[in-house]
Amino acid sequence: MKTRLSAIVVACSLLAARATAQDTPRLTDPAARAHLDRGLEAYAARDYETAIDELSSAYEREANRDVLFAWAQAERLSGDCPSAIGLYRRYLEAQPSDREAEQARAHLARCEHALSTRPPNGEPGERPPRATTEGGRGASSLATVRAEPARRRSSSPAWYTDWLGDALAVTGLVAAGAGTWLLVDANDAGQDARDPPTYDALSSDLDRFDRGRLIGIVLLSAGAALLVTAVIRYLTLPAEGEPSR
């Protein structure tokens, strides 16, 4: 039993070491390795300018195909597509695997398309927001480089800040509440009309029953419609930065 458990532990350790080795380029030069680690951390924090400096320094000290890819990624995401195109082509010349080559060609095509469709005197390539290292340091892994950074989504404004939706909701609640009260009162009048003390009381109860039921149904229906309209408006509020509908 102990022998089997030891074998399992050793196997897991070997698999973990193999996965780590696949995620991180193997560099023999300690200085190049230090530049790579700092470059990957800056990349994970979206500080692409620092990542470019560190990754280019790492590649100058020890030419490595994976470092070249990371350098190209940082150039593209910083907005410098012309530099990224040259690096992607050098990376493809190093004959990566089919899957890695396909990934590089896709990024290369994006840069070429961005350059071909830019307006006159426009900025070259993509220009995502610049990030700094204040947001925290990322993990030093090539997986961070091969995964595209998550795009920041526009957030919708708080529902209670929409005055029109609030007006619809409040009016709907008032109408629904009044309609409910009238229907309850009409029901009480119907109960009283079953055993009235006088004819005048019977006539009054029946009149209250008919009037309360009619107006109550109308108000309750109108209130429900207003509330549904308010909810639909809240759910379809345009995100910040988008035009109002």
C-alpha positions in Angstrom: 0.0 0.0 0.0 2.8 2.4 0.9 4.7 1.5 -2.3 1.6 2.2 -4.4 1.0 5.5 -2.6 4.6 6.6 -3.2 4.3 5.8 -6.8 1.2 7.9 -7.2 2.9 10.8 -5.4 5.9 10.6 -7.7 3.8 10.4 -10.8 1.8 13.5 -9.8 5.0 15.4 -9.1 6.3 14.5 -12.5 3.1 15.6 -14.2 3.1 18.9 -12.4 6.7 19.5 -13.3 6.0 18.7 -16.9 3.0 21.1 -17.1 5.1 23.8 -15.5 7.9 23.3 -18.0 5.4 23.5 -20.9 4.0 26.8 -19.6 7.3 28.5 -19.1 10.2 28.7 -21.6 13.4 27.0 -20.5 16.1 29.5 -20.4 19.6 28.6 -19.2 20.9 32.2 -18.8 19.9 33.4 -15.2 19.8 37.1 -16.3 17.5 36.1 -19.3 15.3 34.2 -16.9 15.0 37.1 -14.6 14.0 39.4 -17.4 11.5 36.8 -18.6 9.9 36.5 -15.1 9.6 40.3 -14.8 8.2 40.5 -18.3 5.5 37.9 -17.8 4.5 39.5 -14.5 4.2 42.9 -16.2 2.2 41.3 -19.0 -0.2 39.7 -16.6 -0.7 43.1 -15.0 -1.3 44.6 -18.4 1.7 46.8 -18.1 2.7 46.2 -21.7 5.4 48.8 -22.0 7.4 47.2 -19.1 6.7 43.8 -20.5 8.2 44.8 -23.9 11.3 46.1 -22.3 11.8 43.0 -20.2 10.9 40.4 -22.8 13.1 42.0 -25.5 16.0 42.0 -23.0 15.4 38.4 -22.3 15.4 37.5 -26.0 18.5 39.5 -26.6 20.3 37.5 -23.9 18.9 34.1 -25.0 17.0 33.7 -28.2 13.9 31.6 -27.4 10.9 31.0 -29.6 8.4 31.3 -26.8 9.9 34.5 -25.5 9.6 35.9 -29.0 5.9 35.1 -29.1 5.4 36.7 -25.7 7.3 39.8 -26.9 5.1 39.9 -30.1 1.9 39.7 -27.9 3.0 42.6 -25.7 3.8 44.7 -28.8 0.4 44.1 -30.3 -1.5 44.8 -27.1 0.4 48.0 -26.5 -0.9 49.2 -29.9 2.3 48.8 -31.9 1.1 46.4 -34.7 4.0 47.1 -37.1 6.5 45.8 -34.5 4.3 42.9 -33.6 4.0 41.8 -37.3 7.7 41.5 -37.6 8.0 39.5 -34.4 5.1 37.2 -35.4 6.8 36.5 -38.7 10.1 35.7 -37.0 8.3 33.4 -34.6 6.7 31.5 -37.5 10.1 31.2 -39.1 11.2 29.3 -36.0 8.7 26.5 -37.0 6.5 26.2 -33.9 3.9 23.5 -33.6 0.8 23.6 -35.8 -1.4 24.8 -33.0 1.0 27.5 -32.0 1.6 28.6 -35.6 -2.2 28.9 -36.1 -2.5 31.1 -33.1 0.4 33.3 -34.2 -1.1 33.6 -37.7 -4.5 34.7 -36.3 -2.8 37.5 -34.3 -0.7 38.4 -37.3 -3.9 38.7 -39.5 -5.6 40.9 -36.9 -2.6 43.3 -36.9 -2.5 43.4 -40.7 -6.2 44.0 -40.9 -6.0 46.8 -38.3 -3.2 48.5 -40.3 -5.1 48.1 -43.6 -8.4 49.6 -42.2 -7.0 52.4 -40.1 -8.1 55.9 -41.1 -5.5 58.4 -42.6 -3.2 59.7 -39.9 -4.7 57.3 -37.5 -3.0 55.4 -34.7 -1.3 52.2 -35.9 -2.9 49.0 -34.9 -5.0 48.3 -31.8 -4.9 50.7 -28.9 -6.3 49.1 -25.7 -6.2 51.0 -22.5 -2.7 51.1 -21.0 -2.4 49.4 -17.6 0.0 49.8 -14.8 1.4 47.5 -12.2 -0.7 49.0 -9.5 -3.4 46.4 -10.1 -1.2 43.6 -8.7 1.4 41.3 -10.1 0.4 38.4 -12.3 1.6 34.8 -12.4 4.8 34.2 -14.3 3.5 31.7 -16.9 3.4 31.5 -20.6 -0.3 30.6 -20.3 -0.9 34.2 -19.3 0.6 35.3 -22.6 -1.3 32.8 -24.8 -4.6 33.7 -23.2 -6.2 36.9 -24.4 -6.7 39.6 -21.7 -10.4 39.8 -20.7 -12.1 42.8 -22.2 -13.7 45.2 -19.7 -17.4 45.3 -20.2 -19.5 48.4 -20.0 -21.5 48.4 -16.9 -25.2 49.4 -16.8 -26.2 52.3 -14.6 -28.1 51.5 -11.4 -31.8 50.9 -12.1 -32.9 53.4 -9.5 -31.1 56.2 -11.2 -33.5 56.0 -14.2 -36.2 58.6 -13.5 -38.6 57.4 -16.1 -38.4 53.8 -15.0 -38.8 55.0 -11.3 -41.9 57.1 -12.3 -43.5 54.1 -14.1 -42.8 51.8 -11.1 -44.1 54.2 -8.5 -47.3 55.0 -10.5 -47.8 51.3 -11.2 -47.5 50.5 -7.5 -50.0 53.2 -6.5 -52.5 52.1 -9.2 -52.2 48.5 -8.3 -52.5 49.2 -4.6 -55.6 51.4 -5.1 -57.1 48.8 -7.4 -56.5 46.0 -4.9 -58.1 48.1 -2.1 -61.2 48.8 -4.3 -61.6 45.1 -5.1 -61.4 44.2 -1.4 -63.9 46.8 -0.6 -66.2 45.6 -3.4 -66.0 42.1 -2.0 -67.0 43.4 1.4 -69.9 45.2 -0.2 -71.0 42.0 -1.9 -70.9 40.2 1.4 -73.0 43.0 3.1 -75.6 42.8 0.2 -76.4 39.2 1.1 -78.2 40.3 4.3 -79.0 44.0 4.2 -81.0 45.6 7.0 -83.0 47.9 4.6 -83.6 48.3 0.9 -81.5 51.5 0.9 -78.6 49.6 2.4 -79.0 46.9 -0.3 -79.0 49.4 -3.1 -75.9 51.2 -1.6 -74.0 47.9 -1.2 -74.8 46.8 -4.7 -73.7 50.1 -6.1 -70.5 50.0 -4.1 -69.9 46.5 -5.3 -70.3 47.3 -9.0 -68.4 50.5 -8.9 -65.5 49.2 -6.8 -65.1 46.0 -8.9 -65.0 47.9 -12.2 -62.6 50.7 -11.1 -60.5 48.2 -9.1 -60.0 45.9 -12.1 -59.1 48.9 -14.3 -56.6 50.3 -11.8 -55.1 46.9 -11.0 -54.6 46.1 -14.7 -53.1 49.5 -15.4 -50.8 49.2 -12.4 -49.6 45.8 -13.5 -49.0 47.1 -17.0 -46.9 50.0 -15.7 -44.9 47.7 -13.5 -44.1 45.4 -16.3 -43.1 48.4 -18.5 -40.8 49.6 -15.7 -39.1 46.2 -15.3 -38.6 45.9 -19.0 -37.0 49.4 -19.1 -34.7 48.5 -16.2 -33.6 45.4 -17.9 -32.9 47.2 -21.2 -31.1 50.2 -19.8 -28.1 51.1 -22.1 -24.7 50.4 -20.7 -22.5 53.4 -19.7 -21.0 54.9 -22.8 -23.7 53.5 -25.1 -26.4 55.7 -26.7 -29.8 55.8 -25.0 -32.5 53.8 -26.6 
